[in-house]
Amino acid sequence: MRSDKILCAELFKRCDTEKVGFINKAQFVKGIQAATKIATPLLEKLFLIMDTNRVGMADYSRFENLIKAMVPSCIPQPAVVEDSFSWQEQVIQKIKDWIASKQLSAEDAFRQFDQDFDGLITKDDMVKSLRAYIQIKPEEINAQRIERLFRLLSFFKSLAIQPSDFERLVNDANPYVTAATNRTSGNLKAAMGGSFALRSTNDWLFAAMQQIGLLISTKYAVIEDSFAEASGNTDKVDYDSFMRFIDKHDALKGFSLTTDLK
């Protein structure tokens, strides 16, 4: 692939058929193969080099670094992870403000964000909508920020936002509060410093607990089994053993938690 035949920016533009500033694996393979003959398996491996955060998307900077890379040392490293969820919280508030200003129902707002009308809001849908409706600048958006945003918005931590997620967003209905009773409620309040009912349903701590809970509920027959593994068959789980359990199962995938957040 020679730079004198096709510029890097033009090649990325060829791949970015949706014009959102991000490309997925299928777009990358199709775009490159339209310019030069490279086997699909090799291109798929090259895409994984760009997709260091494993979110299924790559932006222009990672694409450019890959194209220019001539030796392993040039392969791009993961982006710097932010020490807060401030960007996601601000974006969520801007989405809510936009919905209110347009006097939309949760259902109508969801339809607006569902750009391809398939009944789900994908990451591509979200990027387009943030730029079109919320006026988020392209340079503010990157794959890691979008992945974190989805961790907060998706109750079931899936790859797409569902209508029920927008209902929860608009009404600020907190299922963590309504589902917790008696001892469970008390434990959650203690974990949240006693102010648990005042926190938004999209709070990152709630979202992280939900993701851990989903892992435990799908992997273990009873919660006691998960506790036994996390504690090393003792009667308590300290911070270090808990983090080993989390890391072993990649229980907080997508949150990209820094040391300060942990």
Backbone as CSV, one residue per row, in Angstrom:
resi,resn,N_x,N_y,N_z,CA_x,CA_y,CA_z,C_x,C_y,C_z
1,MET,0.841,-1.170,0.000,0.000,0.000,0.000,0.887,1.234,0.000
2,ARG,0.889,2.016,-1.068,1.829,3.118,-1.200,1.152,4.439,-0.900
3,SER,1.817,5.294,-0.088,1.245,6.575,0.293,1.119,7.515,-0.880
4,ASP,1.910,7.271,-1.969,1.821,8.160,-3.124,0.615,7.825,-3.992
5,LYS,-0.058,6.731,-3.715,-1.245,6.374,-4.492,-2.533,6.772,-3.775
6,ILE,-2.520,6.656,-2.469,-3.732,7.003,-1.721,-3.348,7.523,-0.345
7,LEU,-3.803,8.702,-0.021,-3.484,9.296,1.271,-4.230,8.571,2.379
8,CYS,-3.615,8.603,3.574,-4.209,7.922,4.727,-5.623,8.435,5.005
9,ALA,-5.782,9.755,4.924,-7.095,10.348,5.211,-8.142,9.897,4.197
10,GLU,-7.728,9.773,2.951,-8.660,9.344,1.915,-9.048,7.874,2.106
11,LEU,-8.080,7.085,2.552,-8.341,5.677,2.789,-9.316,5.500,3.943
12,PHE,-9.117,6.290,5.007,-10.041,6.218,6.141,-11.443,6.652,5.705
13,LYS,-11.507,7.697,4.871,-12.793,8.178,4.378,-13.501,7.092,3.590
14,ARG,-12.728,6.301,2.836,-13.296,5.194,2.072,-13.909,4.151,3.010
15,CYS,-13.237,3.934,4.139,-13.730,2.949,5.120,-14.923,3.475,5.905
16,ASP,-14.886,4.774,6.231,-15.915,5.388,7.079,-17.148,5.718,6.252
17,THR,-17.870,4.698,5.831,-19.023,4.883,4.953,-20.176,5.612,5.626
18,GLU,-20.216,5.565,6.968,-21.295,6.225,7.696,-20.966,7.680,8.026
19,LYS,-19.698,8.084,7.761,-19.255,9.464,7.997,-19.433,9.893,9.455
20,VAL,-19.031,9.004,10.393,-19.180,9.302,11.816,-17.838,9.455,12.530
21,GLY,-16.735,9.243,11.806,-15.423,9.376,12.428,-14.925,8.112,13.095
22,PHE,-15.692,7.023,12.980,-15.304,5.732,13.529,-15.583,4.650,12.483
23,ILE,-14.807,3.601,12.524,-15.059,2.479,11.618,-15.098,1.184,12.413
24,ASN,-15.904,0.240,11.943,-15.922,-1.077,12.563,-15.099,-2.045,11.709
25,LYS,-15.021,-3.283,12.129,-14.159,-4.253,11.446,-14.598,-4.490,10.012
26,ALA,-15.906,-4.634,9.803,-16.410,-4.904,8.457,-16.087,-3.752,7.507
27,GLN,-16.261,-2.516,8.001,-15.956,-1.349,7.170,-14.466,-1.279,6.845
28,PHE,-13.632,-1.596,7.843,-12.180,-1.569,7.648,-11.767,-2.567,6.563
29,VAL,-12.270,-3.785,6.681,-11.913,-4.836,5.715,-12.371,-4.455,4.310
30,LYS,-13.615,-4.017,4.197,-14.167,-3.681,2.883,-13.438,-2.495,2.261
31,GLY,-13.154,-1.466,3.086,-12.497,-0.276,2.573,-11.083,-0.535,2.094
32,ILE,-10.328,-1.317,2.866,-8.947,-1.620,2.488,-8.915,-2.495,1.249
33,GLN,-9.802,-3.481,1.212,-9.812,-4.396,0.064,-10.272,-3.714,-1.214
34,ALA,-10.971,-2.590,-1.076,-11.361,-1.832,-2.263,-10.164,-1.106,-2.865
35,ALA,-9.120,-0.895,-2.029,-7.936,-0.172,-2.480,-6.777,-1.084,-2.840
36,THR,-6.699,-2.219,-2.160,-5.577,-3.118,-2.400,-5.955,-4.537,-2.000
37,LYS,-5.260,-5.522,-2.522,-5.588,-6.916,-2.248,-4.859,-7.406,-1.002
38,ILE,-5.601,-7.514,0.098,-5.074,-8.057,1.348,-6.108,-9.046,1.874
39,ALA,-5.649,-10.189,2.319,-6.551,-11.250,2.779,-7.374,-10.799,3.986
40,THR,-8.616,-11.230,4.020,-9.534,-10.852,5.100,-9.011,-11.234,6.494
41,PRO,-8.502,-12.461,6.704,-8.003,-12.817,8.042,-6.904,-11.876,8.538
42,LEU,-6.024,-11.453,7.632,-4.958,-10.535,8.022,-5.523,-9.175,8.396
43,LEU,-6.474,-8.694,7.629,-7.088,-7.396,7.931,-7.832,-7.444,9.258
44,GLU,-8.463,-8.558,9.553,-9.176,-8.696,10.826,-8.202,-8.642,11.995
45,LYS,-7.016,-9.232,11.826,-5.989,-9.167,12.875,-5.454,-7.751,13.024
46,LEU,-5.303,-7.056,11.907,-4.844,-5.669,11.958,-5.866,-4.780,12.660
47,PHE,-7.151,-5.077,12.452,-8.180,-4.285,13.121,-8.098,-4.463,14.637
48,LEU,-7.787,-5.670,15.095,-7.651,-5.919,16.527,-6.514,-5.096,17.128
49,ILE,-5.481,-4.814,16.338,-4.382,-3.972,16.821,-4.890,-2.561,17.084
50,MET,-5.754,-2.075,16.217,-6.326,-0.741,16.420,-7.315,-0.734,17.583
51,ASP,-8.100,-1.795,17.673,-9.171,-1.863,18.667,-8.616,-2.327,20.009
52,THR,-7.709,-1.526,20.583,-7.028,-1.924,21.820,-7.970,-2.027,23.003
53,ASN,-9.093,-1.288,22.991,-10.032,-1.324,24.111,-11.166,-2.324,23.904
54,ARG,-11.086,-3.036,22.757,-12.058,-4.089,22.433,-13.508,-3.588,22.483
55,VAL,-13.752,-2.480,21.787,-15.108,-1.927,21.728,-15.709,-2.057,20.332
56,GLY,-14.952,-2.676,19.403,-15.488,-2.907,18.081,-15.421,-1.725,17.136
57,MET,-14.706,-0.657,17.545,-14.597,0.524,16.707,-13.189,1.098,16.794
58,ALA,-12.802,1.847,15.783,-11.501,2.522,15.780,-11.667,3.902,15.159
59,ASP,-10.983,4.901,15.726,-11.069,6.248,15.176,-9.903,6.507,14.231
60,TYR,-9.857,7.714,13.689,-8.851,8.010,12.664,-7.426,7.938,13.191
61,SER,-7.197,8.427,14.415,-5.830,8.447,14.937,-5.250,7.043,15.037
62,ARG,-6.053,6.087,15.467,-5.574,4.704,15.565,-5.366,4.109,14.168
63,PHE,-6.251,4.462,13.265,-6.122,3.999,11.882,-4.828,4.537,11.265
64,GLU,-4.581,5.814,11.475,-3.380,6.436,10.915,-2.112,5.806,11.494
65,ASN,-2.109,5.581,12.813,-0.948,4.962,13.447,-0.683,3.560,12.903
66,LEU,-1.756,2.828,12.670,-1.599,1.470,12.140,-1.005,1.496,10.737
67,ILE,-1.535,2.366,9.902,-1.072,2.442,8.524,0.403,2.844,8.474
68,LYS,0.792,3.736,9.371,2.167,4.230,9.369,3.137,3.289,10.083
69,ALA,2.578,2.387,10.884,3.450,1.508,11.674,4.259,0.566,10.770
70,MET,5.570,0.552,10.985,6.447,-0.310,10.192,7.081,-1.412,11.033
71,VAL,7.126,-1.186,12.367,7.704,-2.166,13.276,6.782,-2.289,14.472
72,PRO,6.872,-3.395,15.250,5.990,-3.585,16.400,5.992,-2.435,17.390
73,SER,7.131,-1.757,17.543,7.206,-0.671,18.522,6.341,0.508,18.131
74,CYS,5.935,0.554,16.863,5.105,1.660,16.394,3.624,1.403,16.591
75,ILE,3.273,0.169,16.994,1.863,-0.158,17.174,1.272,0.712,18.271
76,PRO,0.145,1.377,18.029,-0.420,2.297,19.010,-0.791,1.607,20.312
77,GLN,-0.580,2.302,21.404,-0.927,1.806,22.730,-2.313,2.309,23.112
78,PRO,-2.946,1.703,24.131,-4.265,2.152,24.553,-4.259,3.634,24.926
79,ALA,-5.374,4.295,24.656,-5.483,5.715,24.966,-5.440,5.951,26.473
80,VAL,-5.066,7.157,26.854,-5.044,7.516,28.266,-6.469,7.474,28.806
81,VAL,-6.653,6.802,29.927,-7.978,6.646,30.515,-8.249,7.799,31.475
82,GLU,-9.414,8.399,31.368,-9.773,9.515,32.236,-10.111,9.026,33.632
83,ASP,-9.815,9.869,34.626,-9.996,9.494,36.027,-11.400,9.771,36.551
84,SER,-12.342,10.029,35.687,-13.719,10.262,36.128,-14.671,9.940,34.981
85,PHE,-15.952,9.953,35.311,-16.988,9.769,34.310,-17.679,11.103,34.025
86,SER,-16.957,12.195,34.211,-17.533,13.532,34.043,-18.084,13.741,32.640
87,TRP,-17.334,13.303,31.633,-17.800,13.511,30.257,-19.115,12.777,30.036
88,GLN,-19.186,11.544,30.485,-20.408,10.753,30.307,-21.579,11.383,31.058
89,GLU,-21.327,11.852,32.275,-22.386,12.472,33.066,-22.899,13.742,32.392
90,GLN,-21.986,14.533,31.840,-22.385,15.756,31.153,-23.187,15.448,29.898
91,VAL,-22.758,14.429,29.157,-23.474,14.044,27.940,-24.876,13.548,28.274
92,ILE,-24.989,12.735,29.317,-26.301,12.229,29.722,-27.235,13.381,30.097
93,GLN,-26.710,14.366,30.818,-27.529,15.519,31.193,-27.931,16.320,29.959
94,LYS,-27.023,16.451,29.004,-27.345,17.178,27.769,-28.409,16.444,26.961
95,ILE,-28.355,15.117,26.961,-29.390,14.342,26.272,-30.746,14.592,26.934
96,LYS,-30.775,14.547,28.258,-32.024,14.784,28.994,-32.546,16.188,28.740
97,ASP,-31.642,17.176,28.724,-32.049,18.563,28.469,-32.608,18.713,27.057
98,TRP,-31.982,18.032,26.097,-32.453,18.101,24.711,-33.842,17.480,24.585
99,ILE,-34.041,16.344,25.231,-35.347,15.680,25.193,-36.423,16.588,25.782
100,ALA,-36.079,17.233,26.908,-37.037,18.134,27.556,-37.336,19.348,26.682
101,SER,-36.299,19.897,26.060,-36.486,21.093,25.229,-37.349,20.805,24.006
102,LYS,-37.266,19.581,23.492,-38.058,19.181,22.329,-39.419,18.617,22.727
103,GLN,-39.623,18.506,24.057,-40.877,17.977,24.605,-41.203,16.598,24.012
104,LEU,-40.176,15.755,24.015,-40.333,14.417,23.473,-40.627,13.410,24.578
105,SER,-41.350,12.386,24.239,-41.505,11.254,25.150,-40.260,10.399,25.058
106,ALA,-40.098,9.478,25.996,-38.948,8.583,25.951,-38.958,7.769,24.658
107,GLU,-40.148,7.351,24.241,-40.271,6.550,23.020,-39.861,7.350,21.784
108,ASP,-40.335,8.605,21.703,-40.005,9.442,20.542,-38.522,9.799,20.521
109,ALA,-37.942,10.063,21.685,-36.514,10.378,21.763,-35.686,9.183,21.318
110,PHE,-36.116,7.996,21.744,-35.409,6.777,21.335,-35.429,6.631,19.818
111,ARG,-36.555,6.886,19.220,-36.677,6.762,17.767,-35.739,7.738,17.056
112,GLN,-35.576,8.914,17.617,-34.676,9.899,17.013,-33.232,9.399,17.048
113,PHE,-32.837,8.802,18.162,-31.466,8.322,18.310,-31.231,7.022,17.534
114,ASP,-32.284,6.279,17.278,-32.166,5.028,16.523,-32.080,5.363,15.038
115,GLN,-30.887,5.727,14.603,-30.690,6.279,13.266,-31.053,5.319,12.134
116,ASP,-30.867,4.022,12.341,-31.159,3.071,11.264,-32.483,2.338,11.471
117,PHE,-33.246,2.776,12.475,-34.607,2.275,12.706,-34.689,0.761,12.877
118,ASP,-33.683,0.200,13.583,-33.691,-1.248,13.793,-34.172,-1.636,15.189
119,GLY,-34.632,-0.647,15.952,-35.162,-0.937,17.280,-34.133,-0.925,18.385
120,LEU,-32.876,-0.614,18.050,-31.795,-0.534,19.030,-30.904,0.659,18.698
121,ILE,-30.283,1.221,19.717,-29.331,2.306,19.497,-27.932,1.732,19.625
122,THR,-27.242,1.630,18.497,-25.876,1.115,18.486,-24.900,2.255,18.761
123,LYS,-23.613,1.915,18.844,-22.606,2.952,19.055,-22.561,3.922,17.875
124,ASP,-22.720,3.399,16.671,-22.759,4.267,15.493,-23.948,5.221,15.567
125,ASP,-25.117,4.693,15.962,-26.305,5.538,16.130,-26.037,6.644,17.148
126,MET,-25.390,6.268,18.253,-25.138,7.220,19.328,-24.205,8.336,18.865
127,VAL,-23.132,7.960,18.177,-22.176,8.972,17.707,-22.870,9.953,16.770
128,LYS,-23.646,9.446,15.829,-24.364,10.321,14.900,-25.312,11.254,15.641
129,SER,-26.024,10.711,16.616,-27.020,11.489,17.346,-26.376,12.552,18.230
130,LEU,-25.282,12.209,18.879,-24.594,13.180,19.723,-24.119,14.373,18.901
131,ARG,-23.654,14.094,17.701,-23.172,15.169,16.837,-24.334,15.976,16.255
132,ALA,-25.402,15.295,15.870,-26.520,15.967,15.193,-27.445,16.716,16.147
133,TYR,-27.756,16.096,17.290,-28.757,16.676,18.184,-28.154,17.413,19.377
134,ILE,-27.094,16.847,19.937,-26.536,17.402,21.183,-25.371,18.340,20.888
135,GLN,-24.960,18.411,19.627,-23.882,19.307,19.194,-22.550,19.002,19.888
136,ILE,-22.288,17.722,20.108,-20.991,17.314,20.650,-19.965,17.371,19.516
137,LYS,-18.849,18.030,19.758,-17.831,18.172,18.723,-17.177,16.819,18.431
138,PRO,-16.853,16.561,17.163,-16.239,15.274,16.795,-14.973,14.960,17.574
139,GLU,-14.157,15.998,17.849,-12.910,15.763,18.561,-13.111,15.371,20.026
140,GLU,-14.313,15.571,20.541,-14.610,15.175,21.918,-14.974,13.697,22.017
141,ILE,-15.307,13.109,20.891,-15.816,11.740,20.886,-14.713,10.762,20.528
142,ASN,-14.549,9.733,21.351,-13.654,8.639,20.998,-14.293,7.322,21.449
143,ALA,-13.731,6.234,20.992,-14.332,4.919,21.231,-14.464,4.605,22.713
144,GLN,-13.444,4.968,23.498,-13.473,4.659,24.925,-14.567,5.439,25.648
145,ARG,-14.739,6.715,25.298,-15.796,7.513,25.913,-17.179,6.959,25.583
146,ILE,-17.355,6.527,24.333,-18.647,5.964,23.939,-18.903,4.644,24.654
147,GLU,-17.878,3.819,24.786,-18.039,2.541,25.490,-18.439,2.785,26.944
148,ARG,-17.794,3.726,27.592,-18.158,4.065,28.983,-19.589,4.592,29.060
149,LEU,-19.971,5.406,28.093,-21.333,5.942,28.069,-22.347,4.806,27.987
150,PHE,-22.056,3.808,27.187,-22.957,2.659,27.056,-23.010,1.849,28.348
151,ARG,-21.897,1.794,29.086,-21.899,1.083,30.371,-22.900,1.744,31.328
152,LEU,-23.029,3.061,31.250,-23.934,3.781,32.154,-25.378,3.722,31.669
153,LEU,-25.585,3.785,30.372,-26.941,3.862,29.842,-27.623,2.498,29.732
154,SER,-26.870,1.462,29.421,-27.463,0.145,29.215,-27.620,-0.604,30.539
155,PHE,-28.843,-0.849,30.932,-29.087,-1.537,32.198,-28.560,-2.965,32.159
156,PHE,-28.668,-3.609,31.003,-28.221,-4.993,30.879,-26.804,-5.096,30.309
157,LYS,-26.127,-3.947,30.179,-24.713,-3.891,29.748,-24.511,-4.607,28.414
158,SER,-25.453,-4.404,27.515,-25.381,-5.016,26.190,-24.670,-4.076,25.224
159,LEU,-24.535,-4.513,23.984,-23.838,-3.720,22.976,-24.716,-2.632,22.377
160,ALA,-25.978,-2.594,22.763,-26.895,-1.594,22.220,-27.843,-1.097,23.318
161,ILE,-28.338,0.126,23.126,-29.293,0.723,24.066,-30.699,0.310,23.659
162,GLN,-31.504,-0.100,24.638,-32.866,-0.542,24.387,-33.864,0.555,24.746
163,PRO,-35.116,0.455,24.269,-36.129,1.459,24.613,-36.289,1.646,26.125
164,SER,-36.193,0.554,26.885,-36.349,0.650,28.343,-35.241,1.489,28.976
165,ASP,-34.069,1.515,28.347,-32.970,2.339,28.857,-33.300,3.823,28.721
166,PHE,-33.951,4.194,27.632,-34.339,5.598,27.448,-35.487,5.965,28.379
167,GLU,-36.369,5.014,28.638,-37.449,5.245,29.600,-36.859,5.532,30.978
168,ARG,-35.862,4.757,31.343,-35.176,4.950,32.623,-34.452,6.285,32.655
169,LEU,-33.864,6.674,31.527,-33.140,7.937,31.434,-34.071,9.129,31.588
170,VAL,-35.166,9.121,30.867,-36.092,10.256,30.873,-36.782,10.415,32.219
171,ASN,-37.218,9.298,32.790,-37.966,9.348,34.052,-37.080,9.280,35.279
172,ASP,-35.782,9.041,35.052,-34.811,8.890,36.141,-35.296,7.854,37.148
173,ALA,-35.941,6.805,36.618,-36.413,5.713,37.470,-35.223,4.845,37.841
174,ASN,-35.013,4.658,39.129,-33.849,3.920,39.589,-34.232,2.506,40.011
175,PRO,-34.048,1.521,39.137,-34.423,0.138,39.473,-33.599,-0.432,40.615
176,TYR,-32.413,0.136,40.859,-31.576,-0.338,41.953,-32.269,-0.044,43.292
177,VAL,-32.954,1.093,43.356,-33.644,1.475,44.590,-34.908,0.657,44.781
178,THR,-35.710,0.557,43.719,-37.001,-0.126,43.850,-36.861,-1.629,44.038
179,ALA,-35.774,-2.208,43.510,-35.586,-3.661,43.610,-34.973,-4.078,44.940
180,ALA,-34.294,-3.143,45.599,-33.602,-3.478,46.847,-34.551,-3.369,48.037
181,THR,-34.575,-4.406,48.881,-35.437,-4.396,50.059,-34.674,-4.876,51.273
182,ASN,-35.160,-4.467,52.451,-34.638,-4.928,53.733,-33.112,-4.865,53.812
183,ARG,-32.467,-6.019,54.056,-31.022,-6.050,54.266,-30.254,-5.602,53.027
184,THR,-30.742,-6.016,51.840,-30.078,-5.616,50.600,-30.083,-4.112,50.455
185,SER,-31.226,-3.501,50.745,-31.329,-2.046,50.658,-30.364,-1.376,51.617
186,GLY,-30.282,-1.915,52.835,-29.373,-1.345,53.822,-27.922,-1.459,53.407
187,ASN,-27.557,-2.600,52.820,-26.181,-2.786,52.357,-25.839,-1.828,51.226
188,LEU,-26.779,-1.628,50.309,-26.543,-0.714,49.200,-26.407,0.725,49.685
189,LYS,-27.251,1.099,50.628,-27.170,2.457,51.174,-25.825,2.679,51.851
190,ALA,-25.360,1.673,52.583,-24.065,1.785,53.247,-22.944,1.914,52.219
191,ALA,-23.048,1.128,51.140,-22.028,1.175,50.094,-21.993,2.517,49.399
192,MET,-23.139,3.199,49.373,-23.232,4.496,48.716,-23.091,5.660,49.704
193,GLY,-22.592,5.369,50.875,-22.389,6.440,51.847,-23.670,6.961,52.445
194,GLY,-24.739,6.150,52.367,-26.005,6.537,52.987,-26.896,7.391,52.111
195,SER,-26.403,7.854,50.949,-27.194,8.753,50.106,-27.643,8.080,48.822
196,PHE,-27.884,6.825,48.917,-28.130,5.986,47.756,-29.347,6.410,46.930
197,ALA,-30.437,6.821,47.577,-31.649,7.186,46.847,-31.498,8.500,46.090
198,LEU,-30.491,9.288,46.450,-30.293,10.581,45.808,-29.441,10.480,44.552
199,ARG,-28.845,9.335,44.322,-27.975,9.174,43.157,-28.784,8.850,41.903
200,SER,-28.287,9.326,40.761,-28.947,9.082,39.495,-28.903,7.602,39.145
201,THR,-29.917,7.172,38.399,-29.924,5.793,37.918,-28.735,5.520,37.001
202,ASN,-28.143,6.569,36.432,-26.997,6.407,35.536,-25.659,6.626,36.235
203,ASP,-25.663,6.632,37.553,-24.426,6.762,38.313,-23.490,5.592,37.982
204,TRP,-22.202,5.888,37.816,-21.287,4.830,37.373,-21.107,3.736,38.419
205,LEU,-21.251,4.077,39.702,-21.124,3.054,40.736,-22.288,2.055,40.666
206,PHE,-23.504,2.585,40.468,-24.642,1.695,40.282,-24.432,0.801,39.069
207,ALA,-23.965,1.416,37.981,-23.766,0.672,36.739,-22.721,-0.430,36.915
208,ALA,-21.643,-0.120,37.650,-20.598,-1.112,37.893,-21.134,-2.275,38.727
209,MET,-21.905,-1.956,39.771,-22.489,-3.016,40.598,-23.445,-3.889,39.785
210,GLN,-24.218,-3.232,38.916,-25.146,-3.981,38.077,-24.402,-4.956,37.167
211,GLN,-23.288,-4.509,36.598,-22.533,-5.381,35.695,-21.927,-6.566,36.451
212,ILE,-21.427,-6.311,37.646,-20.897,-7.405,38.470,-22.018,-8.378,38.823
213,GLY,-23.175,-7.816,39.178,-24.323,-8.661,39.515,-24.776,-9.530,38.358
214,LEU,-24.752,-8.962,37.149,-25.137,-9.734,35.971,-24.164,-10.884,35.735
215,LEU,-22.888,-10.627,35.945,-21.889,-11.685,35.792,-22.148,-12.810,36.789
216,ILE,-22.353,-12.451,38.042,-22.556,-13.452,39.087,-23.819,-14.268,38.829
217,SER,-24.891,-13.579,38.407,-26.165,-14.272,38.200,-26.121,-15.242,37.025
218,THR,-25.274,-14.951,36.033,-25.194,-15.829,34.870,-24.140,-16.929,35.021
219,LYS,-23.138,-16.694,35.853,-22.024,-17.638,35.968,-22.199,-18.633,37.110
220,TYR,-22.902,-18.226,38.154,-22.997,-19.080,39.345,-24.444,-19.477,39.628
221,ALA,-24.608,-20.713,40.068,-25.951,-21.220,40.385,-26.521,-20.505,41.600
222,VAL,-25.674,-20.268,42.604,-26.082,-19.545,43.811,-25.000,-18.533,44.156
223,ILE,-25.383,-17.451,44.794,-24.442,-16.371,45.090,-23.340,-16.839,46.044
224,GLU,-23.655,-17.844,46.886,-22.655,-18.366,47.810,-21.430,-18.913,47.081
225,ASP,-21.628,-19.465,45.888,-20.505,-19.996,45.115,-19.562,-18.882,44.678
226,SER,-20.122,-17.750,44.294,-19.281,-16.624,43.892,-18.514,-16.063,45.082
227,PHE,-19.167,-16.026,46.233,-18.494,-15.536,47.438,-17.347,-16.466,47.830
228,ALA,-17.595,-17.768,47.722,-16.558,-18.744,48.074,-15.330,-18.570,47.190
229,GLU,-15.555,-18.339,45.900,-14.424,-18.148,44.988,-13.699,-16.842,45.281
230,ALA,-14.465,-15.767,45.466,-13.852,-14.452,45.701,-13.086,-14.413,47.020
231,SER,-13.581,-15.127,48.014,-12.951,-15.098,49.339,-11.872,-16.153,49.508
232,GLY,-11.735,-17.061,48.529,-10.782,-18.152,48.686,-11.243,-19.129,49.745
233,ASN,-12.578,-19.323,49.810,-13.209,-20.234,50.791,-12.938,-19.826,52.235
234,THR,-12.884,-18.511,52.468,-12.800,-17.992,53.834,-14.118,-17.291,54.146
235,ASP,-14.155,-16.621,55.281,-15.416,-15.979,55.680,-15.472,-14.501,55.325
236,LYS,-14.501,-13.992,54.560,-14.551,-12.577,54.189,-13.834,-12.337,52.863
237,VAL,-14.202,-11.231,52.234,-13.560,-10.814,50.976,-12.929,-9.455,51.212
238,ASP,-11.603,-9.394,51.161,-10.947,-8.090,51.300,-10.777,-7.453,49.923
239,TYR,-10.244,-6.242,49.895,-10.126,-5.502,48.641,-9.291,-6.254,47.610
240,ASP,-8.152,-6.757,48.028,-7.251,-7.427,47.076,-7.883,-8.671,46.466
241,SER,-8.540,-9.474,47.306,-9.162,-10.694,46.783,-10.351,-10.353,45.883
242,PHE,-11.062,-9.281,46.250,-12.188,-8.848,45.419,-11.708,-8.409,44.044
243,MET,-10.621,-7.628,44.008,-10.100,-7.148,42.734,-9.544,-8.305,41.891
244,ARG,-8.972,-9.302,42.542,-8.509,-10.473,41.795,-9.697,-11.181,41.141
245,PHE,-10.790,-11.271,41.869,-12.006,-11.883,41.343,-12.538,-11.083,40.148
246,ILE,-12.568,-9.761,40.296,-13.050,-8.878,39.226,-12.170,-9.010,37.990
247,ASP,-10.852,-8.976,38.200,-9.919,-9.052,37.072,-9.976,-10.416,36.381
248,LYS,-10.107,-11.468,37.172,-10.150,-12.821,36.606,-11.310,-12.968,35.627
249,HIS,-12.452,-12.398,35.986,-13.652,-12.552,35.165,-13.909,-11.353,34.258
250,ASP,-13.004,-10.379,34.294,-13.186,-9.154,33.497,-14.580,-8.592,33.747
251,ALA,-14.957,-8.570,35.035,-16.318,-8.227,35.420,-16.685,-6.776,35.148
252,LEU,-15.691,-5.912,35.005,-15.975,-4.493,34.743,-15.489,-4.082,33.356
253,LYS,-15.582,-4.998,32.424,-15.188,-4.723,31.044,-15.955,-3.519,30.507
254,GLY,-15.233,-2.615,29.868,-15.863,-1.437,29.279,-15.829,-0.211,30.161
255,PHE,-15.640,-0.406,31.479,-15.592,0.740,32.385,-14.212,1.413,32.370
256,SER,-13.183,0.653,32.041,-11.808,1.188,31.983,-11.485,1.986,33.245
257,LEU,-11.642,1.350,34.386,-11.429,2.038,35.660,-9.946,2.273,35.915
258,THR,-9.625,3.494,36.307,-8.257,3.827,36.697,-8.047,3.436,38.153
259,THR,-6.822,3.520,38.615,-6.504,3.203,40.028,-7.283,4.112,40.953
260,ASP,-7.390,5.394,40.619,-8.118,6.337,41.474,-9.584,5.979,41.584
261,LEU,-10.199,5.539,40.490,-11.608,5.167,40.526,-11.840,3.880,41.290
262,LYS,-10.870,2.965,41.228,-10.996,1.716,41.964,-10.903,1.958,43.450
